[in-house]
Amino acid sequence: MNWKKHGKIFDPTEHKLANNCLEFAQSPQTLVFNDFVRIYFSTREVDSSNGKFLSHISFVDVDKNFNSILNISKNQVIPLGKLGTFDEHGIFPINVLRDGNRILAYTCGWSRRTSVSVETSIGFAISNDDGLTFQKLGEGPILTSSPKEPFLVGDGFVIIENNTYHMWYMFGTKWIDNEEEESARVYKIGYASSMDGVNWTKIEGKQIIPDKLNENECQALPTVIFADNKYHMFFCYREAIGFRKDKNKGYKIGYAYSSDLKNWLRDDALLNLDFSEGDWDSDMQCYPHVFKCDEKIYLLYNGNQFGKFGFGLAELISF
């Protein structure tokens, strides 16, 4: 692929966000309007009661040249869950799509655990005001752990093809005891389908993208688009241990393609998206989102420090 990199287009530290959030604009995902693009992302608030993070959803509206910021969300986009619910401590990410006259959202809610750091599940919400706010279906998730996917179900990305809803998501396979750091998690990408967007059938416990690094490779944030007579998936992957200290073990963007949405061939070399030298994405590229806008294809993604200082854009020139 041939990409034109537009660099970083949004830095949360330069703007005032809702919920007292000051840093992080993670997992940017789009809703395209006639004359602008709304980019949702997950940002962080410090919980004053314990000093830990809470993840909130915000958005920024940009012009279709991605040069000017038109609006930044000033109010709560979607509330966090109540005490003890799956999204009590945060939502990261949120996948938003149009379904006829409806705007749907698939959320990755997370909550803290004691023996390990986190648990996740996928929630569902609908917007009745053009994506300014979303109302949850209920307090619980629509897709969560099961016998062969025992934890860490999240990162749902959905498209609608031939009256069927297709979802790619991550699911956890193991936690690894790690004496040097907190316990490490391993997760892979799976697939589910639905006829109504709410009730889903998984291909239970099946990893659909093969590992490149080793069996403990972590795969996250799948995003899919149809172009050039096939489906293209972008995702991020990393080592399970050591990724916070060694940039060579940190997140990179991977690529796979398919003709039927279920069987995927991985070939990261075809992606051809270089790291920058000494810039915002010099050490890490993660949390990709691919989308079409006015017949062009773009890729949003986060860079160093997991998107602490925002996200950037690349434009696909040719396959």
C-alpha positions in Angstrom: 0.0 0.0 0.0 1.0 3.6 -0.6 0.1 6.0 2.2 0.3 9.8 2.5 0.8 10.6 6.2 -0.9 13.8 7.4 0.8 13.6 10.8 -0.9 14.2 14.2 -4.3 16.0 13.7 -5.5 16.2 17.3 -3.8 16.7 20.7 -6.1 16.5 23.7 -3.7 18.4 25.9 -4.3 21.5 23.8 -8.1 21.6 24.4 -10.6 21.5 27.3 -12.5 18.3 27.3 -15.6 17.3 29.3 -15.4 15.2 32.5 -12.2 17.0 33.6 -10.1 15.0 31.1 -6.7 16.4 30.3 -4.8 13.7 28.4 -5.3 10.7 26.1 -7.3 10.5 22.9 -7.3 6.8 22.3 -8.9 4.6 19.6 -10.3 7.3 17.3 -13.4 6.1 15.4 -15.5 8.1 12.9 -19.0 9.0 12.0 -19.1 10.8 8.6 -21.6 13.6 8.0 -22.3 15.5 4.8 -20.0 18.4 5.6 -17.8 17.2 8.5 -16.4 14.1 10.2 -17.0 13.3 13.9 -14.2 11.5 15.5 -14.9 9.7 18.8 -12.1 8.8 21.2 -11.5 7.6 24.7 -9.9 10.0 27.1 -9.1 9.9 30.8 -10.1 11.5 34.1 -8.3 11.1 37.3 -10.6 9.6 40.0 -10.2 12.0 42.9 -11.1 9.3 45.4 -8.2 7.0 44.6 -6.0 8.7 42.0 -6.7 6.0 39.3 -8.0 6.6 35.8 -11.6 6.6 34.6 -12.1 6.4 30.8 -14.7 8.6 29.1 -15.9 9.0 25.5 -15.5 12.4 23.8 -15.5 13.5 20.2 -14.1 16.2 18.0 -15.7 17.4 14.7 -13.3 18.2 11.9 -13.7 19.5 8.4 -13.3 17.0 5.6 -9.8 18.2 4.8 -8.9 17.3 8.4 -7.3 20.7 8.9 -9.8 22.5 11.1 -11.5 21.6 14.4 -15.1 22.7 14.2 -16.4 21.5 17.5 -15.4 19.5 20.6 -17.9 17.7 22.8 -18.6 19.7 25.9 -21.1 17.3 27.6 -21.1 13.6 28.5 -21.4 11.5 25.4 -22.3 8.2 27.2 -22.3 7.7 31.0 -20.2 5.1 32.8 -21.9 2.2 34.5 -23.3 2.0 37.9 -21.5 0.4 40.9 -20.5 -3.2 40.0 -21.4 -3.1 36.3 -19.1 -4.1 33.5 -18.3 -0.5 32.5 -18.1 1.1 35.9 -14.6 2.4 35.4 -14.5 3.2 31.8 -15.4 2.8 28.1 -12.5 2.3 25.7 -13.2 2.1 22.8 -16.5 2.9 21.2 -17.4 1.8 17.7 -20.1 4.0 16.0 -22.0 3.2 12.8 -25.1 4.1 10.9 -27.9 1.6 10.6 -30.6 3.1 8.4 -32.0 6.0 10.4 -30.3 4.8 13.6 -26.8 5.5 15.0 -25.5 2.5 16.9 -22.6 2.3 19.3 -20.7 -0.8 20.5 -18.8 0.0 23.6 -15.9 -1.8 25.3 -16.7 -1.3 29.0 -14.0 -2.1 31.6 -13.9 -2.5 35.4 -11.1 -3.1 37.8 -10.3 -6.5 39.4 -8.3 -7.5 42.4 -6.2 -10.4 41.2 -5.7 -8.9 37.8 -6.0 -5.3 36.6 -9.1 -5.3 34.4 -12.0 -7.1 32.9 -13.9 -6.1 29.7 -17.2 -6.8 27.9 -19.1 -5.3 24.9 -22.1 -3.0 25.4 -24.7 -1.5 23.1 -26.2 1.9 22.9 -28.3 4.1 20.4 -28.2 7.8 19.7 -31.3 9.8 19.1 -29.5 13.2 18.5 -27.1 12.6 15.6 -24.4 11.0 17.8 -24.1 13.8 20.4 -25.2 11.4 23.1 -26.0 7.7 23.4 -28.5 5.8 25.6 -27.6 2.2 26.7 -29.8 -0.8 26.0 -29.3 -1.7 29.6 -26.8 -2.0 32.4 -25.3 -5.2 31.2 -23.2 -6.2 28.1 -24.5 -7.9 24.9 -21.3 -9.9 24.4 -19.1 -11.1 27.2 -17.0 -14.0 28.5 -18.1 -17.6 27.8 -16.6 -21.1 28.3 -14.0 -20.9 25.6 -13.5 -17.1 25.9 -13.2 -16.7 29.6 -12.3 -13.0 29.9 -11.4 -9.8 28.2 -14.1 -9.7 25.5 -14.0 -6.2 23.9 -13.0 -4.0 21.0 -16.0 -4.8 19.0 -16.1 -3.4 15.4 -19.2 -3.9 13.4 -20.2 -3.7 9.7 -23.6 -4.6 8.1 -23.5 -6.7 4.9 -26.4 -8.5 3.2 -28.7 -7.8 6.2 -26.3 -9.5 8.6 -24.3 -7.7 11.3 -20.6 -8.8 11.4 -18.4 -8.2 14.4 -14.7 -8.6 15.0 -13.6 -8.3 18.5 -10.8 -9.4 21.0 -11.1 -12.1 23.5 -8.6 -13.1 26.3 -6.9 -16.5 26.2 -4.7 -16.3 29.3 -3.3 -14.2 32.1 0.5 -14.6 32.7 2.1 -14.2 36.2 4.9 -11.7 35.8 7.2 -11.0 38.7 8.7 -7.8 37.1 5.4 -6.1 36.3 1.7 -6.6 36.9 0.1 -9.8 35.4 0.2 -9.8 31.6 -2.8 -10.5 29.5 -3.0 -12.3 26.1 -5.8 -11.7 23.7 -6.7 -12.6 20.1 -9.2 -11.5 17.5 -12.5 -13.4 17.0 -15.7 -13.1 14.9 -19.4 -13.1 15.7 -22.6 -12.5 13.6 -26.1 -11.3 14.3 -29.4 -10.7 12.6 -30.4 -7.8 14.8 -27.2 -6.2 16.1 -28.0 -7.2 19.7 -28.1 -11.0 19.9 -24.8 -12.4 18.7 -23.4 -15.8 17.7 -19.7 -16.3 18.2 -17.4 -18.7 16.5 -16.5 -19.7 20.0 -12.8 -19.5 20.9 -11.6 -19.3 17.3 -8.6 -17.1 16.7 -9.1 -15.8 13.1 -5.8 -13.9 12.7 -2.6 -16.0 13.0 0.2 -15.0 15.3 3.4 -13.4 13.9 5.5 -12.9 17.1 4.7 -16.0 19.2 1.8 -17.7 20.9 1.5 -14.9 23.4 1.1 -12.2 20.8 -1.6 -9.7 21.8 -4.0 -8.6 19.1 -6.5 -5.7 19.5 -8.7 -3.1 17.8 -9.8 -4.8 14.5 -11.2 -2.4 11.9 -12.5 -3.6 8.5 -13.3 -2.0 5.1 -14.3 -3.3 1.6 -12.2 -2.0 -1.3 -10.5 -3.3 -4.4 -12.8 -6.3 -4.4 -11.9 -7.6 -1.0 -12.1 -6.9 2.7 -9.2 -5.4 4.5 -8.6 -5.6 8.2 -6.2 -3.4 10.2 -5.4 -4.2 13.8 -2.6 -3.7 16.3 -0.4 -6.3 18.0 2.4 -6.4 20.6 4.4 -8.7 22.9 2.6 -9.7 26.1 5.5 -8.7 28.4 8.0 -5.9 28.3 6.1 -3.6 25.9 6.0 -0.7 28.3 9.8 -0.5 28.6 11.0 -1.7 25.2 9.6 0.0 22.1 10.5 -3.0 20.0 7.9 -5.0 21.9 5.3 -2.3 21.7 2.3 -2.0 19.5 2.5 -2.1 15.7 -0.3 -2.1 13.1 -1.0 -5.4 11.4 -2.9 -6.2 8.2 -5.0 -9.1 6.8 -7.4 -9.5 3.9 -10.4 -11.7 3.1 -13.0 -12.5 0.5 -15.7 -13.8 2.8 -15.3 -11.9 6.1 -14.5 -15.0 8.0 -11.2 -16.4 6.6 -8.3 -14.0 6.7 -4.8 -14.0 5.3 -2.3 -12.0 7.2 0.5 -10.1 5.5 1.7 -7.2 7.5 4.4 -6.3 4.9 1.7 -5.1 2.6 0.7 -2.3 5.0 3.8 -0.3 4.4 3.1 2.4 7.0 6.4 3.6 8.2 7.2 4.8 11.7 8.3 8.5 11.9 11.8 9.5 13.0 11.7 11.3 16.3 8.0 12.3 15.9 4.7 11.5 17.6 4.6 7.9 16.2 8.3 7.1 16.3 8.0 4.4 18.9 4.5 3.0 18.6 1.5 2.8 16.2 -1.7 1.4 17.7 -5.5 1.5 17.8 -6.2 1.9 14.1 -9.5 2.8 12.5 -10.0 2.7 8.7 -12.9 4.6 7.0 -14.1 6.1 3.8 -14.8 9.8 3.3 -15.8 11.3 -0.1 -14.5 8.2 -1.9 -11.1 8.4 -0.2 -9.8 5.9 2.3 -8.2 7.0 5.5 -6.5 5.5 8.6 -6.7 7.1 12.0 -4.3 5.7 14.7 -2.5 6.5 17.9 1.2 6.9 18.4 3.6 7.0 21.3 2.4 6.3 24.9 -0.8 4.7 23.7 -2.3 8.0 22.5 -1.6 10.2 25.5 -1.0 13.1 23.2 -3.5 12.4 20.5 -4.0 10.7 17.1 -2.9 11.1 13.5 -4.1 10.4 10.0 -2.9 8.6 6.9 -4.5 8.7 3.5 -4.4 5.6 1.2 -3.1 6.6 -2.2 -3.1 3.2 -3.7 -3.2 -0.6 -2.9 
